[in-house]
Amino acid sequence: MIEFDRVSFSYGNRLVLHELSFSVHEDERTAILGGSGDGKTTILKLIVGLLRPDSGRILINGADITEKAEDELRDIRIKFSIVFQEGALFDSLSVKENVAFPLREYTRMTEEEIDRKVRELLRRVGLEEAIGHMPEELSGGMHRRVAIMRSMAAFEPKMFLYDEPTSGLDPVSADVICKLILDLSGQGRGYIIVTHKVFDAFRLANRFMFLKGGKIVFDGDRPALLGSTIPEIRIFLRELNLDRN
Amino acid sequence: MRIALDRIKGIIGQLQDFYLLSFHGLVGTLRRPFYSKDLIEQMNYAGFGSLLVILLISLFIGMALSLQLSAELSRLGLKMYTGKVVGISIIREIGPVLIAVVFAGRVGSGMASELGSMVLGHQVDTLRVFGVDPVKKLVTPRILSAVAMLPVLTIIGDAVALFGAYYIAVFVSHQSGTFFWSSIRDILTYENILAGSIKPFIFGYLIACISCYMGLSTKGGAVGLRRTTTQAVVLSFIAIIVADFIMTRVLLYILGFTL
């Protein structure tokens, strides 16, 4: 379970999160909505210890990670599979080497085993033919698919963290990514998806949080979100053509 | 007042981060894992990739220097000393500094922009998520490659500059080629070689540390990337010139040269 206990975070003088408190179970499908610069990605980075809060505590399965050293965070990070916006594939490595990267770092597999595993993972997302391609040769959707497979290549994550997984994609590619996200969840594995695309959030999540001014101004299920009177949420919901005002 | 204090605190913090990065980058050479593939890639980029531009610049600097000195020294009736003066200038001062400046412009800017775009594209965060130390993986190979390749490039550049100077001295200024080379041989003393060969190691280390630090501290999108790349090059130039002065002073003292 992830618990944020009055977490505040700022970039320089700009306060991004202000005494944020919430908890998410590993099997939940949560969408964090909010505008650009409202700290959505920051929350994901705080969960895996890439950033340290200014104050407050972050507990992962009861263990406070805020004071942990970089080496100690390794055990926390392998519980999660995080996919950054636009995939964050290593530009200098081919698709194969990108997916093989965590395998080389975390396992003692032979080259043959790595090759077999990489092909198997890429086959799952229909990209086996792209194994020798460089990231620059891939479309946005292919980027994300490779990144998702890379994030779970070396270990079985307990939870997925997706940062804007469908932003900048055409509807068909976004649909492929959504299906993949749903496919990979289950067996007690949930995810947190950070997005500003309400349509995709509705498709993927059953719990919704809305960030505004460094605070969570909404936390609830789909009917509650649809009935929300918060002006910013009403604006977001226009994407669904439900709010014609 | 408060703004000024914040600024000073910021600068001290940056200096502290820079020293830590430089230290850990160097210490990384002693700790496993060793990213030998990355090191070879970086050495190829820094060394072989810079060779052509170093050869061209060195050749023309050697020729220009020889032209200037031949003209000036012949007015004093000292034309035969062209080889000696050109040799000392190139081996002890101009060669190491000029090649380091070119190296900073080409390799240092490349390091800063590459690391900067990795930061902006969350690739550095991805490394950390995978349990990889970005300093060991990204900074150490770049420091090692710069420290290894800049001295090699300096030796090659010095040699080419001397050939350029020889060409001008013999075929334009009509001096004796044999005398030119014997003058060069005379100045190839232990002191001069030491003075010229220590500098590139220090310059290489400074360029790599500054460029990596600037690259890894990139924020603010394309504008931020442009700013850090420019700062990396400018700060490297300043560091080279300042370090050159300090090292020249120290080396002259150690090697017993009197002023």
Boltz contact constraints between the chains, C-beta under 6 A:
constraints:
  - contact:
      token1: [A, 48]
      token2: [B, 129]
      max_distance: 6.0
  - contact:
      token1: [A, 50]
      token2: [B, 125]
      max_distance: 6.0
  - contact:
      token1: [A, 50]
      token2: [B, 128]
      max_distance: 6.0
  - contact:
      token1: [A, 74]
      token2: [B, 131]
      max_distance: 6.0
  - contact:
      token1: [A, 77]
      token2: [B, 129]
      max_distance: 6.0
  - contact:
      token1: [A, 82]
      token2: [B, 129]
      max_distance: 6.0
  - contact:
      token1: [A, 84]
      token2: [B, 122]
      max_distance: 6.0
  - contact:
      token1: [A, 88]
      token2: [B, 121]
      max_distance: 6.0
  - contact:
      token1: [A, 88]
      token2: [B, 122]
      max_distance: 6.0
  - contact:
      token1: [A, 88]
      token2: [B, 123]
      max_distance: 6.0
  - contact:
      token1: [A, 88]
      token2: [B, 126]
      max_distance: 6.0
  - contact:
      token1: [A, 90]
      token2: [B, 123]
      max_distance: 6.0
  - contact:
      token1: [A, 102]
      token2: [B, 130]
      max_distance: 6.0
  - contact:
      token1: [A, 105]
      token2: [B, 130]
      max_distance: 6.0
  - contact:
      token1: [A, 105]
      token2: [B, 132]
      max_distance: 6.0
